[in-house]
Amino acid sequence: MSLPWAERFKPKTLQEIAGNYAAAEQLLNWIKARIEGRGAVKRAALLSGPPGTGKTLSVGIVARALDLELIEMNASDFRTEELVNKMAGGATLQASLFGRSGKLVFFDELDGISGREDRGGLGAILGILKETRYPVVLAVNDPWDPRFRPLRDICEMIQFRRIRRPSVEVQLKRIARLANVTVDDALIKRVAERAGGDLRAAINDLQMLAEGQRILRDGDVGLLAGRVQEKGIFDVMRDVFSAEGCLEAKLALEGSSVDSEMVLQWINENIPNQYTDPEERAEAYDWFSKADIFMGRVKRRQMWDLMGYAMELATGGAALARRGPYRFTRYNFPRRIGMLSQSKELRGRKREVLKAIGREAHASVKKVATEYLPYMEIMAEKGKLPKGILSWAEDNKET
């Protein structure tokens, strides 16, 4: 079987990278600074962006340009703490065995690590980042996933964006010429358009159409199956708030890389950013409140068939609230998610204390939290119990 064109005709230098040369150059400069030990250089780089935008390709090109031994691992290779330490732990501390000037450690497709099933994997990577002698690069599709918050704090953030259609067209023409295939310009444009900024997907589509023939015409595009393009949360927010109707707003969720509940959190957070007019903001929140009612029923009664109504009300309401043309907005990560992440340990301790009190009082955690704890805090204020009732209860929960 012939080599995939995306591999066979891939760029050899950073200058040949389509659409994301600036991001690739930022990666190169960061690795140079990391090797030279300049100033306040962060210990790792976090590449983010949709599939097919050149993240993995850039890492390989930079490694060759700097004569570094590339140690590349996929999420399927390092799903647990034991595997991470076995495969990358020693490599990040030892010298290169191949006489190279150094090493470059690359963890690809971190999105594939699951929080429950792959316990310890991300924690082990964080441990390696603290000890490694060499530059470490990580790649994700969605950097705003709550799991990656510790990585965002310590990594150089480098964003790879979807490749613009004209750039995709130029690359497809170059590859068709190298593959000795004659292609209509109209077909090139349609293949580039349906790829949605994913250059690798566009190249794969072109190769599939060219199998067994040397001349491609516009009508041949009909042989391709439809594709739902995966979208990051920022693209989803832009498409929701710029939609012209409910159906368009709902379709904006197709291909989203985040779950429905997270999308609702993003809409809730960014309604004030998108709408400065009080009437627009009030209407958007009015629709969102109706969506929240349905979500409450979904969770309390496990009525999952109502999820669709909640998403339609939230997305359609966010779009219909707009009175004028769409205004570009800088969307923010939901603060509520960040606050919950920061207070996770404290909330865990509090729940353990409430459970301990509940066992002694033969009451549920909810009853202890709503009925017992407020009185215990009042007693602590009056000197009947030590102040800081949670700390006191934690110290005495075994007794």
C-alpha positions in Angstrom: 0.0 0.0 0.0 1.3 3.4 -0.9 2.4 5.9 1.8 -0.3 8.5 2.7 0.3 11.7 0.9 0.1 13.7 4.1 3.3 11.8 5.2 4.9 11.4 1.8 4.7 15.1 0.9 5.0 16.7 4.3 7.0 19.9 4.8 10.7 19.6 5.6 11.2 23.0 7.1 9.2 25.5 9.2 8.9 27.9 6.3 6.9 25.3 4.4 4.3 24.9 7.1 1.0 26.2 6.0 -1.0 28.6 8.0 0.7 28.2 11.4 4.3 29.3 10.7 4.1 31.9 13.6 3.1 29.2 16.1 5.9 26.8 14.8 8.4 29.6 15.1 7.3 30.4 18.7 7.9 26.7 19.5 11.3 26.8 18.0 12.3 30.0 20.0 10.9 28.5 23.2 13.0 25.3 22.8 16.1 27.3 22.1 15.6 29.4 25.2 14.9 26.3 27.3 18.1 24.6 26.1 20.1 27.7 26.7 18.6 28.2 30.2 17.5 31.8 29.6 15.7 33.7 32.4 12.2 32.8 33.3 11.5 30.3 30.6 8.7 27.9 31.4 9.6 24.2 31.8 7.3 22.9 29.1 5.2 24.0 26.1 1.5 23.2 25.6 0.5 23.1 21.9 -3.2 23.5 21.4 -5.5 23.5 18.3 -7.8 21.3 16.2 -6.5 18.2 14.4 -4.6 18.6 11.2 -3.2 22.1 11.9 0.5 21.1 12.2 1.2 20.5 15.9 2.9 17.1 15.6 4.6 18.1 12.3 6.1 21.2 13.9 7.6 19.3 16.7 9.3 16.8 14.3 10.7 19.6 12.2 12.1 21.6 15.1 13.7 18.4 16.6 15.5 17.8 13.3 16.5 21.5 12.9 18.1 21.5 16.4 19.6 18.0 16.1 17.5 16.7 19.1 16.6 13.1 19.7 12.8 13.1 19.6 11.1 10.9 22.2 7.4 10.8 21.1 4.6 9.2 23.0 0.9 9.0 22.2 -1.9 9.0 24.9 -2.4 5.3 24.2 1.2 4.7 25.4 1.1 6.5 28.7 -2.3 6.2 30.2 -1.2 5.4 33.8 1.4 6.7 36.2 3.4 3.5 35.9 3.6 3.7 32.1 4.5 7.4 32.1 7.4 6.8 34.5 8.5 3.6 32.7 8.5 5.2 29.2 9.5 8.8 29.9 10.9 9.0 33.4 14.5 7.9 32.7 14.6 9.4 29.2 14.1 12.9 30.6 17.2 12.6 32.8 19.7 10.6 30.8 21.8 11.8 27.9 21.0 10.9 24.3 22.2 7.4 23.2 22.5 8.5 19.6 25.1 11.2 19.9 22.5 14.0 19.4 23.0 17.4 21.1 20.0 16.8 23.4 16.5 15.4 23.6 13.0 16.7 23.0 10.2 14.8 24.8 6.8 15.0 23.2 3.5 13.9 24.7 0.9 13.9 21.9 -2.9 13.7 22.1 -3.2 14.3 25.8 -7.0 14.6 25.3 -7.0 10.8 25.2 -6.2 10.5 28.9 -9.3 9.9 30.9 -9.5 11.2 34.5 -11.0 8.0 36.0 -9.6 5.2 34.0 -6.1 6.6 33.6 -5.6 7.7 37.2 -2.1 9.2 37.8 -1.1 9.7 34.2 -1.3 13.5 34.2 0.1 13.6 37.7 3.1 11.7 36.6 3.6 14.0 33.7 3.6 17.0 36.1 6.2 15.2 38.1 8.4 14.8 35.1 8.1 18.4 34.2 9.6 19.4 37.5 12.6 17.1 37.1 13.4 16.9 33.4 16.7 18.2 32.0 15.2 18.5 28.5 12.4 20.5 26.8 9.0 18.8 27.1 6.2 19.6 24.6 2.6 18.5 25.1 -0.2 18.6 22.6 -4.0 18.9 23.2 -7.0 19.8 21.1 -8.8 21.7 23.9 -6.5 23.4 26.4 -9.4 24.7 28.4 -10.4 21.2 29.6 -10.5 21.5 33.5 -8.1 18.5 33.6 -5.3 20.6 32.0 -5.5 23.6 34.4 -2.2 22.6 36.2 -0.5 22.3 32.8 -1.7 25.7 31.7 -0.2 27.3 34.8 3.3 26.0 34.1 3.5 25.7 30.3 4.2 28.1 27.5 0.9 28.3 25.6 1.2 28.0 21.8 -2.0 28.0 19.8 -2.3 26.4 16.3 -5.3 27.8 14.5 -7.4 26.2 11.7 -5.7 26.8 8.4 -7.4 29.3 6.1 -8.9 27.9 2.9 -6.5 29.8 0.5 -3.5 28.2 2.3 -5.1 24.8 2.1 -5.7 25.3 -1.7 -2.1 26.2 -2.2 -0.9 23.0 -0.5 -3.4 20.8 -2.4 -2.1 22.2 -5.7 1.5 21.6 -4.7 0.8 18.0 -3.6 -1.2 17.3 -6.8 1.7 18.5 -8.9 4.2 16.3 -6.9 1.9 13.3 -7.3 1.5 13.9 -11.0 -2.2 14.3 -10.8 -4.2 16.9 -12.9 -6.9 18.6 -10.8 -9.5 21.2 -11.6 -9.3 24.4 -9.6 -13.0 24.0 -8.7 -12.4 20.6 -7.2 -9.4 22.0 -5.2 -11.6 24.7 -3.8 -14.4 22.3 -2.8 -12.0 19.8 -1.1 -10.4 22.7 0.8 -13.8 24.1 1.9 -15.2 20.8 3.2 -12.0 20.2 5.2 -12.8 23.1 7.5 -9.2 24.1 8.2 -7.9 20.6 8.6 -5.1 20.3 6.1 -4.4 16.6 6.8 -8.1 15.8 6.1 -8.0 17.7 2.9 -4.9 15.9 1.7 -6.4 12.5 2.6 -9.6 13.4 0.6 -7.5 14.4 -2.4 -5.6 11.1 -2.3 -8.7 9.1 -2.0 -10.2 10.8 -5.1 -7.0 10.3 -7.0 -6.8 6.5 -6.4 -6.6 4.8 -9.8 -6.9 8.0 -11.9 -4.7 10.9 -13.0 -7.3 13.5 -13.9 -9.8 14.8 -11.4 -12.8 17.0 -12.2 -15.2 19.0 -10.1 -17.9 16.3 -10.2 -15.6 13.8 -8.5 -16.1 15.5 -5.2 -19.5 13.8 -4.9 -17.6 10.5 -4.2 -16.5 11.8 -0.8 -18.6 11.0 2.3 -19.7 13.9 4.5 -17.6 14.9 7.5 -18.5 16.6 10.8 -15.6 18.8 11.6 -14.4 18.7 15.3 -14.6 22.2 16.8 -13.0 23.8 19.8 -15.1 25.7 22.4 -14.1 29.1 21.1 -15.4 28.2 17.6 -18.6 26.9 19.1 -19.2 30.1 21.1 -18.6 32.2 18.0 -21.0 30.1 15.9 -23.7 30.1 18.6 -23.7 33.9 19.3 -23.4 34.7 15.5 -26.2 32.4 14.4 -29.2 33.8 12.6 -31.7 31.5 14.1 -32.4 28.6 16.5 -31.6 25.9 14.0 -28.2 27.4 13.1 -27.4 27.9 16.7 -28.2 24.3 17.5 -26.1 23.0 14.6 -23.2 25.0 15.9 -22.8 22.3 18.5 -22.2 19.6 15.9 -18.6 18.4 16.1 -18.0 20.2 19.5 -15.1 18.7 21.5 -16.8 19.6 24.8 -19.8 18.0 26.5 -23.2 19.7 26.7 -23.0 20.8 30.3 -19.7 22.5 29.7 -21.2 24.3 26.7 -23.9 25.6 29.0 -21.3 26.9 31.5 -19.5 28.7 28.6 -22.7 30.3 27.4 -23.7 31.5 30.9 -20.2 33.0 31.5 -20.0 34.8 28.1 -23.5 36.3 27.7 -22.4 39.5 29.6 -19.2 39.6 27.3 -21.2 39.2 24.1 -24.1 41.6 25.1 -23.5 45.0 26.6 -27.1 46.2 26.0 -29.2 45.4 29.1 -32.2 44.3 27.0 -30.2 41.9 24.9 -28.5 40.5 28.1 -31.8 40.1 29.9 -33.4 38.2 27.0 -30.5 35.9 26.7 -30.6 35.1 30.4 -34.3 34.7 30.3 -34.0 31.9 27.7 -31.0 30.5 29.6 -33.1 30.3 32.8 -35.7 28.1 30.9 -32.9 25.9 29.7 -31.7 25.6 33.3 -35.1 24.3 34.4 -34.9 21.5 31.9 -31.4 20.7 32.9 -32.5 20.5 36.5 -35.2 17.9 35.5 -32.6 16.0 33.5 -30.4 15.6 36.6 -33.0 15.2 39.3 -35.3 12.8 37.5 -32.8 11.3 35.0 -35.1 12.4 32.1 -32.3 12.5 29.5 -34.7 13.0 26.6 -35.2 16.6 27.9 -31.5 17.4 27.2 -32.2 18.4 23.7 -34.8 21.0 24.8 -32.3 22.5 27.2 -29.6 22.9 24.5 -32.1 24.4 22.0 -33.3 27.0 24.5 -29.8 28.0 25.6 -28.2 28.2 22.2 -31.2 29.5 20.4 -31.9 32.1 23.1 -28.2 33.3 23.0 -28.5 33.8 19.3 -32.0 35.4 19.2 -31.2 37.9 21.9 -28.9 39.8 19.4 -30.5 42.9 18.0 -27.8 44.0 15.5 -24.9 42.4 13.7 -22.6 40.0 15.4 -19.7 41.7 17.4 -16.4 39.9 17.8 -15.9 39.1 21.5 -13.1 37.6 23.6 -14.7 34.6 25.3 -13.6 33.7 28.8 -13.3 30.3 30.5 -16.1 29.8 33.0 -15.0 31.2 36.4 -17.3 28.7 38.2 -15.3 25.8 36.8 -12.0 27.4 37.9 -13.3 28.1 41.4 -14.6 24.5 41.8 -11.2 23.2 40.6 -9.3 25.4 43.1 -11.6 24.4 46.0 -11.8 20.7 45.2 -9.5 19.6 48.0 -11.3 21.8 50.6 -14.7 20.6 49.5 -13.5 17.0 49.7 -12.3 17.5 53.3 -15.6 19.2 54.2 -17.6 16.3 52.8 -15.5 13.8 54.8 -16.1 15.8 58.0 -19.9 15.9 57.2 -19.9 12.2 56.7 -18.2 11.7 60.0 -20.7 13.9 61.9 -23.5 12.1 60.0 -22.4 8.7 61.2 -22.4 9.8 64.8 -25.7 11.6 64.5 -27.3 9.0 62.2 -28.1 11.7 59.7 -27.5 12.2 56.0 -24.7 14.5 54.7 -27.3 16.9 53.3 -29.1 17.1 56.7 -25.8 17.6 58.6 -24.8 20.4 56.1 -28.2 22.2 56.2 -29.4 21.6 59.8 -26.6 20.7 62.1 -23.6 22.6 60.8 -25.1 26.1 61.0 -25.9 25.5 64.7 -22.4 24.1 65.4 -20.9 27.2 63.9 -23.1 29.4 66.1 -22.0 27.4 69.1 -18.4 27.9 68.1 -18.9 31.7 67.9 -20.3 31.6 71.4 -17.4 29.6 72.7 -19.4 26.4 73.2 -17.3 24.7 70.6 -13.8 25.5 69.2 -13.8 28.1 66.4 -13.3 26.8 62.9 -15.8 24.0 63.4 -14.7 22.1 60.3 -11.1 22.0 61.4 -12.2 20.9 64.9 -14.5 18.2 63.5 -11.8 16.9 61.2 -9.4 16.6 64.1 -12.0 14.7 66.1 -13.9 12.8 63.4 -12.3 9.5 64.5 -13.5 10.0 68.1 
